[in-house]
């Protein structure tokens, strides 16, 4: 498996390490250019016998690489990432990994086993090995459960985890502070920073660093 430091050392600047994956956005500018790029990516993936998840939209495509058998980024993903970057460059398409944002919902609970099956049922998803309700598509939202002491329901029990490219985190935090937010804690940085809106509701800006 490849950890965040090895990904940095691998020098794949077109890609962001996010939640045991490599992800990026290729700015195609048109749907037709996106189709051409996806076709080329598909041929390269077949040749490597290693296949990504790709979301094609008008103007850009989002790509997610991970090794499902390992549950993590491996050298196979890094190799295919380099191949995809080369193909995109040859077609005049640039990558913008800092455009990728992944959102998870964290729910405070004193007993996750009592409520996790409900959330799995309403989302139509199986429970994960860690007791969370993971997104299986790579482009949706995972719900995870944060342990707390038993207490009366507080005003906020859900909080957002916003996972970004480490290069994007400072700008995202600065924008939140400029919009009236406050920095509640940076004790765990660069893994995550705890922010609050003007009414005290929390959100975390998270990266793959130091995980």
BAFIKOL-664314 format. One line per 10 residues: number of its first residue (from 1); their letters; for each residue x, y, z of N, C-alpha, C. Coordinates in nm, 3 decimals. Layout:
! residues N
NUM = A = X/Y/Z/X/Y/Z/X/Y/Z | ...
! end
This chain:
! residues 211
1 = XXXXXXXXXX = 0.083/-0.119/0.000/0.000/0.000/0.000/0.087/0.125/0.000 | 0.028/0.237/-0.043/0.101/0.361/-0.057/0.039/0.465/0.035 | 0.115/0.517/0.130/0.060/0.618/0.219/0.076/0.757/0.159 | 0.027/0.860/0.233/0.026/0.996/0.178/0.166/1.045/0.147 | 0.263/1.012/0.232/0.400/1.058/0.207/0.456/0.996/0.079 | 0.431/0.868/0.058/0.478/0.803/-0.065/0.411/0.861/-0.188 | 0.284/0.901/-0.174/0.217/0.966/-0.287/0.284/1.098/-0.319 | 0.318/1.176/-0.216/0.390/1.302/-0.241/0.524/1.275/-0.307 | 0.596/1.174/-0.258/0.727/1.143/-0.314/0.717/1.092/-0.458 | 0.602/1.035/-0.493/0.583/0.980/-0.628/0.571/1.090/-0.733
11 = XXXXXXXXXX = 0.547/1.214/-0.690/0.541/1.329/-0.781/0.434/1.310/-0.889 | 0.308/1.308/-0.843/0.194/1.306/-0.936/0.109/1.430/-0.907 | 0.159/1.548/-0.946/0.094/1.674/-0.906/-0.045/1.693/-0.963 | -0.081/1.617/-1.065/-0.216/1.629/-1.121/-0.321/1.564/-1.033 | -0.278/1.497/-0.926/-0.370/1.413/-0.847/-0.368/1.452/-0.700 | -0.484/1.437/-0.636/-0.498/1.465/-0.493/-0.520/1.335/-0.416 | -0.445/1.313/-0.306/-0.471/1.196/-0.222/-0.588/1.224/-0.128 | -0.697/1.153/-0.147/-0.819/1.177/-0.068/-0.881/1.043/-0.031 | -0.891/1.016/0.099/-0.963/0.898/0.150/-0.922/0.770/0.078 | -0.793/0.738/0.085/-0.742/0.613/0.028/-0.764/0.603/-0.122
21 = XXXXXXXXXX = -0.770/0.716/-0.187/-0.783/0.720/-0.333/-0.692/0.829/-0.388 | -0.671/0.824/-0.519/-0.617/0.937/-0.595/-0.730/0.991/-0.681 | -0.749/1.123/-0.676/-0.859/1.183/-0.750/-0.811/1.309/-0.821 | -0.877/1.338/-0.932/-0.851/1.465/-1.001/-0.969/1.500/-1.089 | -0.966/1.622/-1.138/-1.062/1.670/-1.238/-0.984/1.712/-1.361 | -1.026/1.664/-1.477/-0.968/1.705/-1.604/-1.065/1.802/-1.671 | -1.016/1.923/-1.699/-1.099/2.029/-1.754/-1.102/2.017/-1.906 | -1.202/1.946/-1.957/-1.209/1.915/-2.100/-1.267/2.029/-2.182 | -1.354/2.109/-2.123/-1.412/2.222/-2.194/-1.534/2.189/-2.277 | -1.553/2.062/-2.310/-1.671/2.023/-2.387/-1.701/1.876/-2.361
31 = XXXXXXXXXX = -1.823/1.838/-2.391/-1.862/1.699/-2.371/-1.788/1.608/-2.469 | -1.774/1.651/-2.593/-1.707/1.570/-2.695/-1.562/1.544/-2.657 | -1.493/1.648/-2.606/-1.354/1.629/-2.563/-1.347/1.533/-2.445 | -1.447/1.539/-2.359/-1.452/1.447/-2.247/-1.469/1.303/-2.291 | -1.555/1.281/-2.390/-1.576/1.145/-2.442/-1.447/1.092/-2.502 | -1.375/1.176/-2.578/-1.249/1.131/-2.637/-1.149/1.093/-2.528 | -1.144/1.173/-2.424/-1.049/1.145/-2.316/-1.088/1.019/-2.241 | -1.216/1.001/-2.215/-1.261/0.879/-2.147/-1.230/0.755/-2.231 | -1.251/0.765/-2.361/-1.217/0.651/-2.449/-1.069/0.616/-2.438 | -0.983/0.717/-2.439/-0.839/0.691/-2.429/-0.804/0.635/-2.291
41 = XXXXXXXXXX = -0.866/0.688/-2.187/-0.843/0.634/-2.053/-0.887/0.489/-2.045 | -1.000/0.458/-2.106/-1.050/0.321/-2.102/-0.954/0.223/-2.168 | -0.897/0.261/-2.281/-0.801/0.174/-2.348/-0.677/0.154/-2.262 | -0.629/0.261/-2.198/-0.511/0.249/-2.113/-0.540/0.165/-1.990 | -0.660/0.179/-1.935/-0.698/0.100/-1.817/-0.707/-0.048/-1.852 | -0.765/-0.078/-1.968/-0.772/-0.218/-2.010/-0.633/-0.277/-2.030 | -0.543/-0.197/-2.089/-0.407/-0.245/-2.112/-0.335/-0.272/-1.981 | -0.366/-0.192/-1.878/-0.302/-0.210/-1.748/-0.377/-0.310/-1.660 | -0.496/-0.352/-1.706/-0.583/-0.438/-1.626/-0.607/-0.378/-1.487 | -0.633/-0.248/-1.487/-0.659/-0.175/-1.362/-0.753/-0.061/-1.397
51 = XXXXXXXXXX = -0.868/-0.057/-1.333/-0.976/0.026/-1.384/-1.021/0.131/-1.284 | -1.039/0.255/-1.332/-1.080/0.366/-1.247/-1.232/0.380/-1.241 | -1.277/0.472/-1.159/-1.414/0.521/-1.166/-1.409/0.660/-1.228 | -1.493/0.683/-1.328/-1.490/0.808/-1.403/-1.630/0.866/-1.409 | -1.641/0.996/-1.380/-1.767/1.069/-1.392/-1.752/1.171/-1.503 | -1.826/1.151/-1.612/-1.820/1.238/-1.729/-1.935/1.339/-1.724 | -1.901/1.466/-1.728/-2.002/1.572/-1.735/-1.961/1.671/-1.843 | -2.051/1.764/-1.870/-2.017/1.867/-1.967/-1.906/1.955/-1.910 | -1.794/1.963/-1.981/-1.686/2.053/-1.941/-1.575/1.991/-1.860 | -1.599/1.880/-1.794/-1.491/1.816/-1.719/-1.526/1.671/-1.690
61 = XXXXXXXXXX = -1.421/1.595/-1.652/-1.442/1.460/-1.601/-1.367/1.447/-1.469 | -1.428/1.376/-1.375/-1.366/1.345/-1.248/-1.324/1.199/-1.248 | -1.203/1.174/-1.199/-1.147/1.039/-1.201/-1.105/1.000/-1.059 | -1.135/0.876/-1.024/-1.102/0.822/-0.891/-1.026/0.691/-0.912 | -0.907/0.683/-0.855/-0.823/0.564/-0.865/-0.801/0.506/-0.726 | -0.822/0.375/-0.712/-0.788/0.303/-0.590/-0.777/0.155/-0.625 | -0.708/0.080/-0.541/-0.697/-0.065/-0.561/-0.794/-0.133/-0.466 | -0.906/-0.182/-0.520/-1.011/-0.235/-0.436/-0.966/-0.358/-0.357 | -0.875/-0.436/-0.415/-0.830/-0.555/-0.343/-0.747/-0.519/-0.220 | -0.683/-0.402/-0.223/-0.601/-0.358/-0.111/-0.674/-0.259/-0.021
71 = XXXXXXXXXX = -0.784/-0.200/-0.072/-0.854/-0.098/0.003/-0.773/0.029/0.021 | -0.685/0.057/-0.075/-0.590/0.168/-0.057/-0.529/0.202/-0.193 | -0.458/0.312/-0.198/-0.379/0.346/-0.316/-0.255/0.257/-0.319 | -0.227/0.199/-0.434/-0.107/0.118/-0.452/-0.027/0.174/-0.569 | 0.088/0.111/-0.594/0.171/0.154/-0.707/0.098/0.142/-0.840 | 0.002/0.051/-0.848/-0.077/0.039/-0.972/-0.153/0.168/-1.000 | -0.206/0.228/-0.894/-0.281/0.353/-0.912/-0.190/0.467/-0.952 | -0.074/0.474/-0.889/0.021/0.580/-0.923/0.066/0.567/-1.068 | 0.091/0.445/-1.110/0.132/0.423/-1.249/0.023/0.464/-1.346 | -0.101/0.426/-1.317/-0.211/0.461/-1.407/-0.238/0.611/-1.403
81 = XXXXXXXXXX = -0.220/0.673/-1.287/-0.236/0.819/-1.277/-0.138/0.890/-1.369 | -0.014/0.845/-1.370/0.086/0.906/-1.458/0.046/0.887/-1.605 | -0.002/0.767/-1.637/-0.045/0.739/-1.774/-0.159/0.832/-1.815 | -0.258/0.846/-1.727/-0.373/0.932/-1.758/-0.329/1.078/-1.774 | -0.238/1.123/-1.690/-0.190/1.261/-1.702/-0.122/1.283/-1.836 | -0.043/1.185/-1.879/0.022/1.195/-2.009/-0.076/1.198/-2.124 | -0.180/1.115/-2.115/-0.283/1.114/-2.220/-0.354/1.247/-2.226 | -0.391/1.299/-2.109/-0.462/1.427/-2.105/-0.376/1.540/-2.161 | -0.249/1.543/-2.123/-0.160/1.647/-2.174/-0.148/1.640/-2.325 | -0.140/1.519/-2.377/-0.129/1.502/-2.522/-0.254/1.551/-2.594
91 = XXXXXXXXXX = -0.368/1.548/-2.526/-0.493/1.598/-2.586/-0.520/1.743/-2.551 | -0.423/1.808/-2.486/-0.439/1.949/-2.452/-0.535/1.975/-2.338 | -0.553/1.875/-2.250/-0.646/1.886/-2.137/-0.566/1.899/-2.008 | -0.600/1.997/-1.927/-0.528/2.019/-1.801/-0.605/1.959/-1.684 | -0.529/1.927/-1.579/-0.588/1.872/-1.457/-0.601/1.980/-1.351 | -0.706/1.971/-1.270/-0.724/2.064/-1.158/-0.764/1.984/-1.034 | -0.667/1.921/-0.969/-0.701/1.836/-0.853/-0.760/1.914/-0.737 | -0.728/2.042/-0.725/-0.783/2.120/-0.613/-0.932/2.146/-0.627 | -0.990/2.112/-0.743/-1.135/2.126/-0.760/-1.212/2.014/-0.693 | -1.143/1.907/-0.653/-1.210/1.791/-0.595/-1.242/1.816/-0.448
101 = XXXXXXXXXX = -1.368/1.801/-0.413/-1.412/1.808/-0.274/-1.497/1.685/-0.244 | -1.468/1.619/-0.133/-1.546/1.504/-0.089/-1.606/1.539/0.047 | -1.735/1.518/0.062/-1.805/1.552/0.186/-1.850/1.425/0.256 | -1.819/1.414/0.385/-1.871/1.308/0.469/-1.954/1.370/0.580 | -2.053/1.295/0.629/-2.135/1.338/0.740/-2.095/1.262/0.865 | -2.058/1.336/0.969/-2.027/1.275/1.097/-2.141/1.297/1.194 | -2.191/1.189/1.254/-2.305/1.197/1.345/-2.261/1.157/1.486 | -2.277/1.248/1.582/-2.243/1.219/1.721/-2.343/1.119/1.779 | -2.291/1.017/1.845/-2.379/0.917/1.908/-2.304/0.843/2.016 | -2.376/0.809/2.122/-2.318/0.728/2.229/-2.328/0.580/2.199
111 = XXXXXXXXXX = -2.403/0.542/2.094/-2.420/0.400/2.060/-2.446/0.388/1.910 | -2.340/0.381/1.833/-2.356/0.378/1.687/-2.425/0.250/1.640 | -2.409/0.140/1.714/-2.471/0.014/1.671/-2.622/0.022/1.671 | -2.678/0.114/1.753/-2.824/0.125/1.761/-2.883/0.202/1.643 | -2.802/0.287/1.579/-2.858/0.373/1.474/-2.799/0.347/1.337 | -2.679/0.286/1.329/-2.615/0.265/1.199/-2.703/0.184/1.103 | -2.772/0.076/1.149/-2.857/0.001/1.055/-2.967/0.086/0.993 | -3.021/0.181/1.070/-3.124/0.270/1.016/-3.069/0.351/0.900 | -2.952/0.412/0.919/-2.895/0.496/0.815/-2.855/0.414/0.693 | -2.808/0.291/0.716/-2.778/0.203/0.602/-2.905/0.173/0.524
121 = XXXXXXXXXX = -3.016/0.151/0.598/-3.141/0.116/0.532/-3.196/0.232/0.450 | -3.196/0.354/0.506/-3.255/0.465/0.432/-3.170/0.505/0.312 | -3.039/0.476/0.318/-2.952/0.506/0.205/-2.941/0.390/0.107 | -2.997/0.275/0.145/-2.988/0.158/0.058/-2.847/0.109/0.042 | -2.768/0.116/0.151/-2.626/0.080/0.146/-2.595/-0.018/0.257 | -2.495/-0.106/0.236/-2.455/-0.198/0.342/-2.370/-0.127/0.446 | -2.371/-0.180/0.567/-2.282/-0.129/0.670/-2.138/-0.161/0.633 | -2.047/-0.068/0.662/-1.906/-0.091/0.636/-1.839/-0.170/0.746 | -1.719/-0.215/0.720/-1.645/-0.295/0.818/-1.616/-0.217/0.944 | -1.608/-0.084/0.935/-1.580/0.000/1.051/-1.707/0.048/1.120
131 = XXXXXXXXXX = -1.824/-0.005/1.078/-1.948/0.037/1.138/-2.005/0.165/1.081 | -1.943/0.215/0.972/-1.995/0.335/0.906/-2.089/0.292/0.794 | -2.137/0.389/0.719/-2.220/0.361/0.602/-2.148/0.423/0.482 | -2.057/0.347/0.423/-1.970/0.406/0.320/-2.042/0.424/0.186 | -2.000/0.527/0.116/-2.043/0.546/-0.022/-1.968/0.447/-0.109 | -2.041/0.365/-0.182/-1.978/0.262/-0.267/-1.949/0.311/-0.408 | -2.005/0.427/-0.445/-1.988/0.472/-0.582/-1.861/0.552/-0.602 | -1.809/0.611/-0.496/-1.693/0.698/-0.509/-1.729/0.842/-0.536 | -1.857/0.871/-0.558/-1.898/1.007/-0.590/-2.015/1.054/-0.505 | -2.047/0.981/-0.398/-2.156/1.018/-0.309/-2.104/1.059/-0.172
141 = XXXXXXXXXX = -2.184/1.031/-0.068/-2.153/1.075/0.068/-2.150/0.956/0.163 | -2.047/0.950/0.244/-2.035/0.851/0.350/-2.086/0.911/0.481 | -2.155/0.830/0.561/-2.192/0.869/0.697/-2.108/0.788/0.794 | -2.042/0.856/0.888/-1.968/0.787/0.992/-2.014/0.839/1.128 | -1.981/0.764/1.233/-2.036/0.791/1.365/-1.925/0.825/1.463 | -1.939/0.940/1.528/-1.840/0.988/1.623/-1.885/0.956/1.765 | -1.800/0.885/1.839/-1.835/0.846/1.975/-1.847/0.967/2.066 | -1.953/0.968/2.145/-1.971/1.071/2.247/-2.026/1.006/2.373 | -2.020/1.078/2.483/-2.088/1.034/2.604/-2.238/1.045/2.584 | -2.313/0.964/2.657/-2.458/0.972/2.652/-2.503/1.107/2.705
151 = XXXXXXXXXX = -2.586/1.177/2.628/-2.630/1.310/2.669/-2.761/1.343/2.601 | -2.827/1.448/2.651/-2.946/1.497/2.583/-2.906/1.546/2.444 | -2.995/1.534/2.346/-2.959/1.578/2.211/-2.914/1.723/2.209 | -2.794/1.750/2.159/-2.747/1.889/2.147/-2.808/1.955/2.026 | -2.780/2.084/2.007/-2.834/2.155/1.892/-2.777/2.101/1.761 | -2.656/2.054/1.762/-2.596/2.000/1.640/-2.542/1.862/1.668 | -2.589/1.764/1.592/-2.535/1.629/1.606/-2.464/1.585/1.478 | -2.505/1.639/1.366/-2.432/1.617/1.241/-2.328/1.727/1.223 | -2.210/1.691/1.171/-2.117/1.792/1.122/-2.060/1.744/0.990 | -2.019/1.837/0.907/-1.962/1.803/0.777/-1.811/1.785/0.789
161 = XXXXXXXXXX = -1.760/1.678/0.728/-1.617/1.664/0.701/-1.598/1.693/0.553 | -1.524/1.797/0.523/-1.501/1.838/0.385/-1.356/1.802/0.351 | -1.339/1.700/0.269/-1.206/1.647/0.239/-1.157/1.706/0.108 | -1.038/1.767/0.112/-0.985/1.838/-0.004/-0.838/1.799/-0.026 | -0.788/1.837/-0.142/-0.646/1.828/-0.170/-0.571/1.910/-0.065 | -0.462/1.857/-0.007/-0.388/1.936/0.093/-0.348/2.075/0.045 | -0.326/2.091/-0.084/-0.290/2.222/-0.138/-0.406/2.320/-0.134 | -0.527/2.268/-0.128/-0.647/2.351/-0.128/-0.688/2.394/0.012 | -0.644/2.320/0.116/-0.693/2.344/0.252/-0.672/2.487/0.301 | -0.553/2.547/0.287/-0.536/2.684/0.339/-0.632/2.784/0.276
171 = XXXXXXXXXX = -0.652/2.773/0.146/-0.742/2.867/0.078/-0.886/2.846/0.124 | -0.925/2.719/0.141/-1.062/2.689/0.184/-1.087/2.743/0.325 | -0.988/2.725/0.413/-1.001/2.775/0.551/-1.008/2.927/0.551 | -0.920/2.991/0.475/-0.919/3.138/0.469/-1.053/3.191/0.420 | -1.111/3.125/0.320/-1.240/3.168/0.267/-1.350/3.154/0.373 | -1.345/3.045/0.450/-1.445/3.025/0.555/-1.433/3.131/0.663 | -1.311/3.166/0.699/-1.291/3.269/0.802/-1.336/3.406/0.750 | -1.307/3.434/0.623/-1.349/3.560/0.564/-1.501/3.571/0.555 | -1.567/3.455/0.550/-1.713/3.453/0.541/-1.780/3.458/0.678 | -1.701/3.486/0.781/-1.757/3.502/0.914/-1.735/3.385/1.007
181 = XXXXXXXXXX = -1.665/3.282/0.961/-1.639/3.165/1.045/-1.526/3.189/1.144 | -1.509/3.095/1.234/-1.398/3.100/1.329/-1.326/2.967/1.327 | -1.198/2.971/1.358/-1.118/2.850/1.370/-1.128/2.802/1.515 | -1.197/2.690/1.533/-1.217/2.636/1.667/-1.094/2.560/1.717 | -1.028/2.487/1.626/-0.910/2.410/1.666/-0.828/2.372/1.544 | -0.695/2.384/1.558/-0.603/2.332/1.457/-0.508/2.231/1.521 | -0.549/2.175/1.635/-0.463/2.082/1.710/-0.429/1.958/1.629 | -0.518/1.917/1.540/-0.494/1.796/1.461/-0.445/1.826/1.320 | -0.419/1.953/1.289/-0.371/1.988/1.155/-0.235/1.921/1.128 | -0.212/1.879/1.002/-0.291/1.903/0.882/-0.395/1.795/0.851
191 = XXXXXXXXXX = -0.421/1.704/0.947/-0.527/1.604/0.923/-0.663/1.672/0.910 | -0.693/1.763/1.006/-0.817/1.839/0.996/-0.811/1.963/1.083 | -0.892/2.061/1.043/-0.913/2.185/1.118/-1.062/2.192/1.151 | -1.095/2.231/1.273/-1.235/2.245/1.313/-1.275/2.392/1.300 | -1.375/2.417/1.219/-1.427/2.552/1.197/-1.570/2.561/1.249 | -1.615/2.682/1.273/-1.753/2.704/1.316/-1.810/2.822/1.239 | -1.939/2.812/1.205/-2.005/2.924/1.141/-2.043/3.028/1.247 | -2.098/3.144/1.209/-2.126/3.247/1.308/-2.226/3.207/1.417 | -2.299/3.096/1.395/-2.391/3.047/1.498/-2.336/2.928/1.575 | -2.208/2.893/1.549/-2.144/2.788/1.626/-2.155/2.648/1.570
201 = XXXXXXXXXX = -2.213/2.632/1.450/-2.222/2.500/1.388/-2.087/2.462/1.328 | -2.048/2.337/1.350/-1.912/2.294/1.316/-1.902/2.227/1.179 | -1.787/2.243/1.119/-1.746/2.168/1.000/-1.595/2.151/1.007 | -1.545/2.044/0.949/-1.401/2.017/0.949/-1.349/2.019/0.807 | -1.240/2.091/0.786/-1.165/2.081/0.661/-1.058/1.974/0.683 | -1.060/1.870/0.600/-0.977/1.753/0.622/-0.888/1.726/0.500 | -0.772/1.667/0.527/-0.684/1.621/0.421/-0.634/1.481/0.454 | -0.562/1.423/0.361/-0.506/1.290/0.383/-0.374/1.295/0.456 | -0.324/1.412/0.488/-0.193/1.425/0.554/-0.195/1.365/0.692 | -0.082/1.301/0.729/-0.062/1.244/0.864/-0.165/1.139/0.901
211 = X = -0.217/1.067/0.803/-0.312/0.960/0.832/-0.246/0.825/0.814
! end
